[in-house]
Amino acid sequence: MEIIKKFTESEDEQSFVINIGPQHPSTHGVLHLKMRLNGETVVDVEPNLGYIHRGIEKMNEALTYKQCVHLTSRMDYLSAHMNNQAVSLAVEKGMQIEVPERAKAIRIIMAELQRLASHQLWWGCLGLDMGAVTPFFLGFRERETILEIFEESTGNRLTMSYITPGGVLQDIHPNFVADVKKWIAQFKKNLPEFDQLYTGNVIVQSRLKGIGILSTEDALSFGTCGPVARASGIACDVRKRFPYDGYEKLQFDEIIYHGGDCWDRYMVRMDEMKQSISIIEQLIDNIPSGAYREKLKGVPKVPEGEYYQRVETARGELGVYLVSDGGSKPYRLKYRTPNFANLSALRSMFIGQKIGDMVAIMSTLDLIIPDIDR
Amino acid sequence: MTLLTISLADIIHSIDTWLNQTLSPTLAFAAELVLGGVAIIGLVIVMAILMVYAERKVAGFMQMRYGPNRVGKWGTLQAVADVLKLFMKECLTPKNADKLMFAIAPFLVTAVSFMTFAPMSFAPGVQFWDINIGVFFITAVSSLSVIGILMAGWSSNNKYALLGSMRSGAQIVSYELSAGLSLITIVLMVGSLSVKDIIMSQQDLWWIFKGHIPAIVAFVVYIIASTAELNRAPFDLAEAEQELTAGFHTEYSGMQFAMFFLSEYSNMFVLSMLASTVFLGGWMPFHIPGLDGFNHAMDFIPGVVWFFGKTFAIIFLIMWFRWTFPRLRIDQLLKLEWKYLLPVSIVNMIIAALITLLNWQL
């Protein structure tokens, strides 16, 4: 991409500037986009961040490690378990704790259920943004059962803070296995319904195919990750490349498409849902018995040093960079969030497209703004 | 049984005779106009309330939820509550808006949709104004609503409203062509533009069955084109909440918004009535040529029930579209019209003309 010129300069006299957001029905959070339009075509776009900046990274410097985990649920709230897992793994790496097998299996099941719930919401909101209201209800119906399963075992639906350094906070509910199996049976029956209603629809295909193309070089240079990068042909699934918590023992495919347009990003997530189901099915009947947590004595202190841990959230690679000075509070806890990297690719995808495509591209990027602003 | 033999036409006829006896002819005529106008306004308002309720319930059931069921038994008073709420809201005019245009726009749109009720025939003998160019009048008057929409968007002094109204104007103007051509296909086969003649010509069989392929193609094109004219999904970019907040009626609230809302639903009613009149026989019962006993049994159901039944079926179809399909982008929408629907309608019309000229000798 050529040197980016400033947003306010433009040789195009016909263009006008319009603000999308921060309060807008279709931005997934408070994202302020300044768009320069020429009629219906987007000439330039500049995202304006910071509307939900809460200073999480600064707050972390005053909290103990167990408390830091709670804040991570609020970043990418649709991948709460995975965010918690990221920080817990970083702390365990630092303290060199071995997590019991039962805890690892439970963590993976929770993470994959969370991934499915997040993709359900993504699918529903994609339909809603395109104008079809019914997928919204269908997606949320599936998600609702998962949230009830979460509430039963962890006590919370959205910000669970269940995965902590050492294992998981408490053991799973006795009904957990049966409920998950029941949900999987129901979901497998309903998933073809989604394809029938939406994927095969000619209007959907014409609105998603060929829109918002992100080439492989651009995807690499912007540092995109997750389904966005995998749709552009980059093999970057952290569960495969840098496995953690027992993913190396499981059989699942890494979904890669090469077109880089909205349709490929859509198909990557639809296929990922099927892979998540197969992961859960591999584990749900064989959860090892044993301890669910390695009890940490007192307030955990991480030895001095720098530790980096990466996790595959529903949206991409979340990296946790922990710098510790030996105390009970982190010296610096920096998050490399997937949504921030994906947002940087926004401009190259928008320019030249129409306003109607803007909504399609934003939905398939699947951004969660609190994750960008932290 | 005596109740069934009194038809709507008889009631109107007796009111007419009574008025002419008690008042002078001009005054009676004026009184009839006023009564007819009030009746139509009453019908429109009742229909709008019913359709709003129906839409929400239909949407609810299609999305596996109940829809409104708290206000009144089965949520029947929900529409009333909504209207009361809109009454009470403050009607703001934006700061640099063009005040006169801003105030007139809702009334223009509503007045146009009321005017199109005039040539419609609801039952045998019940018609407000039987002119010989009925279908042409309806099509011509309903195109005036574009002016109201453009006025609303421009005078709001709001970029979103302007974008929405420009899109809507382009869309409506394009789809009127296809809608008009598909109506003309049937008019060609009937030989007259008058609404009464079109209905009477369907006495043996409705045009959608009698007209073979040209009529079926025309019906499909007409349904698509009228969904687009109504700014309803999948063609509802003008009100695409997810892109532009509310399009051309962003700045309107309270009663002014209620007028736009009312005009959308009454336009839906008008276009469905037109479809059921021209393609499905209006108030004419379903007759099969040759089965006299069946035809006689069908005649027992009053014309008014047939008419409203067909109209509601088409309204349900249009509502069904909204809750199933996503939205088309503006260039895809216009491409659909100019590259696909319009050539298809023109060719269809030519085929219908040929068939009529050859007196169905094919």
Interface residues (C-beta under 8 A of the other chain):
Chain A: F16 I18 H24 P25 S26 E40 G127 L128 D129 M130 G131 A132 V133 T134 F136 F137 L138 R141 L197 Y198 N201 I203 V204 S206 R207 K354 I355 G356 D357 M358 V359
Chain B: A59 M62 Q63 M64 R65 K159 Y160 L163 A233 P234 D236 L237 A240 E241 Q242 E243 L244 T245 W323 T324 F325 P326 R327 L328 R329 I330 D331 Q332
